[in-house]
């Protein structure tokens, strides 16, 4: 039994809730928490990730949309940098606000919550979509059929992401496939195997996207394809599909996170629809922070 299944078997809360099992706790009283100006404590700054990420754009839009976030800044960094700052803050029980998304392993490592977003500017629930270049159905009917059938759940992806903390994403994906052969058989039903046909999958350099790409890569390989997975910036991902320099992706989050890129190239790509429901972006804080909504933050005056 892998570690995630053991945690679930013990009855711990689901990792996909806004609050989850973790290491942090606080001895601060409610009175002490109420006296804290969290906006000032975080220096009117949200800690973000890479400039090219879709969540970075939506975070900028959120700061611009809320009147009470006047004077706030988004500190663009990297996913690793954001996680390092989050870890440091939690170890010292200091306030911090980061851009976050579900699924992600940080929700099982720490006690976290997403701030309510009344304006909905960080997006409602999203889905990862399978998108191909024009003509893939005619050129590679078996790959197209398999990609069209690919569909899984949040806990499937999160299991791979969590296991990959102690190994690598390919090994974690292989272990998941071994444990879920019935689901794989459904994807491959009525799909004819091929002999060393080359196919290129484009993805993005983040854990969830890497997990889905690793699964699809191994299933296509088992069906006789020579698979190349290329990680690129979201803008390049859509451009490569629109120009037919790559074949398919299972990564984009729609309609918000990469929606602006989808709209730009919609007429030059084929959208096979969602393969994973329930994605969510938001501003994330440690559970010990006595704040529940973006609207509770204060402007930088």
N, C-alpha and C positions, 0 to 999 in steps of 0.2 A: 504493500500500500504506500503510495507516495505521500509526501508531507502534506500537500494540500488536502488530499482525501482524508488523511488522519485528522487534520484540523476540523474538517466538516463533520467527521464521524463523532468527534468529541462535542459537537453541538455548538461550536463557536459561530458567531454571526457571519452571514455571507459577506464576502469581500466586495460585493458590488453595491452594498449600501453606502450611503454617504459617510456613515461612521463605521469603523471596523476594528478588529482586534489589533492591538499594538502594544507598544512598550511604555507610552507616555502616561503619566498621571500627574495630578497637581494637588498640592496641599493648600493652595490659595483659597481663602474664604470667598463667598459670594460678594461680601462687602468690598473686599480688596479688589476683586475683578471689576466691580462696577466703577471703581475709581480710576481705572486704567483708560487712557485715551489711546486706543489701539492705532488710530490713524497716525498720531504723532509718534508712537513707539516704532512703527514700521517706516517712519520717515516718508509717509505718503507715497509709498512705493509698492508695487506688485512685482514679485520676482517671477520672471518669465523664462522662456526657453529660446530656441533658435529663431532668428528673424524670418526665415522662410516658412516656418510652421503655420498651418492654418489657425491654430489657437492663438498665435501671436497677433494675427490680424484682428480676430474677434475680441481679444483682450484690449487692443487699442480702441476698437469701436465702442467697447463697453465703457472705458474711461471717458471717452468723448460724449457718450450718451447720458450718463448720470450727472445731474447738476452737483450732487454732493461729492463727486470725484474731481471737481475743478482743482487744477494744480497738481494732480497726481501724475506719476510717471510709471511706465512699464520698463523694468530693468531687463533688457534682452540679454540672454546668456546662452546656455545650452541645457539640454535635458540633464546631463550629468552635473552641471554647475548648479542648477536649480535644486536637484536632489541633495547635493552636498550642503547647500545653505539650509535646506529644510531639516536635514539631519542635525546640523550644528545647533539650529534654533531649538529643536525639540529636546536635545540633550540638556540644554540650559533652561528649558521651559520659557523661552522668549517668544514674543509675538512674531508672526511672519504670515504673509499672504502670498500664495504662489498660484500660478496657472496650473490647473490639474485636469485630469480626464480619467474616465472609467471606460475600459478596464486599465488598471495599473497596479503593479505589485506593492506600491507604497501604501495602499489602503489596507493591506494585511500586516504591514510592518509597523505602522503607526496608527494611533487614534486620530483620525482626520474627519473633517466634514466639509461639504460644499456649502458655500454661502448661497442663500436664496437669491434669485435673480429675477425680481418682479418684472423688469423690462424685457426679459428674455433675450438680451443681446448676446449672451454667450451661447445661445442656441438651446432649443428643446432637445429631446432625445433624437439621436441621429442613427444612421446605419452605415456600415461599410459596404461599398458596392463593388461588384465585379464589372469591369469595363474592358472592352477589347478594341483593337483597331478594326477599321472597315475591312471586310473581306476574309476575316479569320474563319468564319463559318464555312466558307467555300474551300479555303486553303487547308484547314486543319479541322475537319468536322468532329473527330474524336476529342481533340483538345477543347473545342468549343462546347461540346456536349458535357464534358466533365466539369469545365469551368461554370457552365450554366447550372449544373446540379450542386455545386459546392455551396454548402450552407451549414453553419454551426452556431453554437451558443456562447454567451459571454464566459460561462464557467469553463468551456473548452479552451478558449484562448487564454484565460487567466491561469489555468492550470499549467500551460506551457510557459507562460511568462514567469510564474513563480518557480517552477522547476529549473528554469534557465539561470536563476540566481546562483545555483550551485554547480551548473554544468554549462553547456552552450545551447543556443537556440535549436540547432539541428538535432542534437541528441534528445532534447526535451520534446521536440516535435515527433521524432521517431518513436519515443516511448508512448506518447499520446496516441499515435496511429496504431501501435501494437495493442493498446487497451481499448480501442474504439473501431475495430475492424468492421463491425456491423454498419457503422455510419459510412465508412469508406466504401463498403460494398454497395451502398445505396447510391453514392456519387458515381460509381463506375458501372452501374447497371446499364446494360445495352451499349456500352462504350467499347469499340473495337480497339485492340492494341495495335501499335504501329512499330516500325523498325527504325529507330534512331533519327526520327524527325526532330529538327532543331526548333526550339521555341524560347522566346525571351520574355520573362516576367519582370515588370518594373515594380518597385516597391519604394518605401521610404525608410529612413534610418531610425525608426523608433520601434520599441519592443513589440507592441501589438501588431504592427505592420510586418515586422520580421517574423513573428510567429505564424501569421497567416500565409506569408510567402513560403516559409519553410515547409508547411504542411502541403501546400499546392505543389511545390517543387518535387517533394518525395512521391506524391500520388501520381503526378505526370511521369516522373522517372520510372515508376513501377509499371506504367502503361506503355513504355517504350520510347519516351521522348528524351532527347538531349536538352536539358533545361539549363538556362542561364538566368540567374536572378541578379538584377542590377538595382542598387539603391541610389535614388536620386532625389533632388529637391522636388516638392510637389509641382511646381510650375514646369519643370523639365519632364516629369512623369506624364503630364497631360500632353505636352508638346510632342513627346516621343510616340504616343499612341495616335495622335492626330496626324502625324507625318508618316505613320506606319513603320517607324524605325524600331519599334518594340511591338510585342504582340498582345499583351494583356496585363491587367493588374487586379488584385483583390483588396486593395488598400484604401482608396479614397473614402473619406467620411463626408456624407451628404445628408441634408442639403446645405449645411452652413459652413463647416470647416474648410472644405475645398470647393464649395459651391461656386465661388466666383471664377475658378479655373474651369470647372465643368461647363458653366454657361458660355465661356469664351470658346470652347472647342466642341460644343454639343453636336454640331452638324457633321463632325469628322470622326466621331467615335461611336461605339455601340455600348449602351448601358444594359447589362443583363439583370440589373436590379440588386437588392440587398442580399448580402451573404451573412451579415451579422447585425442584429438589432440591439438597441439599448445603449449605444455609445452616448457619453455625456461629457461636456466641457464645463468648466466653472472656475471660480476663485475658491481656492481651498485653504483652510486654516486648521491648525491643531485643535483638537477637541477641548483643550483647556482654555481656549480663548472664549470669553463670554460674549459672543457675537454670532448672529445667525443669518444676517442679510447684508447684501451690498449696501442697502439703503441706510444701514446704521453707521457707515463710515462717514467721516467729516471732511469737508473741503480744506485744502491747504491755503489758508488765508494769511 
